[in-house]
Amino acid sequence: TYLRSFLYQKLITYILHFFFGAATIEANAFYNCITLTSIEIPASVTTIDPYALYKTDYLKNITFMGNIGTISGYAFFYSGRNADTMSITFMGNVGTIETYAFRYSGYYANFMSVNFRGTVNS
């Protein structure tokens, strides 16, 4: 099962990296994807819908590669709640991070970091 989980995670990463037409990560796109531990959101993505990465329990690293317009409320609800550490990095500018966008993310983490390389409007 480890190999299957590893391959599934790599497939998801491949889809996000090379599916350049995606401007939105839709609601429940990665619902309960417990094998996902790291994600790089490509610059083509400008909107993340509510519950898009809901219950990605072991997500440790989230990197936004470009400018992001809106991160909807509850987009990362319960993400990384079983990870020991959690890191969120914004490489570009951020338009809006709605209330509860990262609600309970990294809830049980011993360490959590958030890094902004650009600016945040609201």
N, C-alpha and C positions, 0 to 999 in steps of 0.2 A: 504493500500500500504506500510505502514511502516514495517509491519510484513514480507511482501513479500521481501522488500529490505533487511531487516535484515537477513532473511533466505538465500537469494541469496549471501550476503556477507560471511556468515558462510560457505556456500557450497564452495565458491572459496577458502577460507582459508583452509578448509578441503582438497580440491584437492591438493593444493600446499604442505601442510604438509605431506600428506600420499601417494602422488604419487611419490615415491622415485626414480623411473626410469628416471624422467625428468631431463635432463642435460641442456636444453635450454628452455627459455620462448620465443616462436616464435612471429614474427611480428603480431600485431593486436590481440594478445591473450586476452587482456583486453580492447580493443578499446571501448571508451565511456562508461565504467563501472562506472557510476557516484555514485553508492551506496558504492563503495569500499572506506573505510576510513583508513584502516590499512592493511599492508601486511608484512608477514615474509617470506622471500625467503629462502627455505631450503638449506642446505649445498650441496645437490646433484646438484643444479643449478650452472653451471659454465659460462653460456653465456646468455645474454639478447639481443635479436635481436632489430633492429630499430623499433620504434613505438609499442613495446610490451605492454606498459601501456599508450598509447596515449589517452589523454583526460579523464583521471581518475580525474575529477575535484575536488573531495572532499578528495583525498588521503592526509592524514596528517602524517602518520608514515610509513616509509620504513625501514625494518631491514633485512640486509643480514646476514644470520646465519653462513655461512662458507666462504671459499675462493672463490672469483669470478675471472674468467679469463678475460672476456671482457664484458663491458657494452657499447653496440653499440651507435653510434650517434643517437639522437632523441628517445632513448629507453623510456624515461619518459617525452616526449614532452607534455607540458601543464598539467602535473600531479600536482594535488594540487593547481591549480590556483584559486579555490574558497574556499580554506581552510584558516582559520584564522591564523594557525601556521603550520609549517612543520618541521619534524625531519627525518633525514636520518642517519642510523647507520650501520657501517661496522664492524662486529664482527671478521672477518678474514682478510686475505691479499687480495689486489686488483691488478690484472695484468694491465689492461688498462681501462681507462674511456675515451671513444672517445669524440671528439669535439661535443658539443651540446647534450650530453647524457641527461642532465637535463634542456634543453632549456625551458624557461618559467615555470619551476616547481616552485610552491609556488609564483607565480607572484604577487598576491595580498595579500600574507601573511604578517601579522604584525611582525612575528618573524620566522626565519628559522635557524636550527642548523644542522651541519654535523659533525658526530663523527667517527673517525677512531681508532679502537682498534688494527689493524694490520698495515701493510705497503702498500704503493701505488707505483707501478713501473712506470707508465706513464699515 
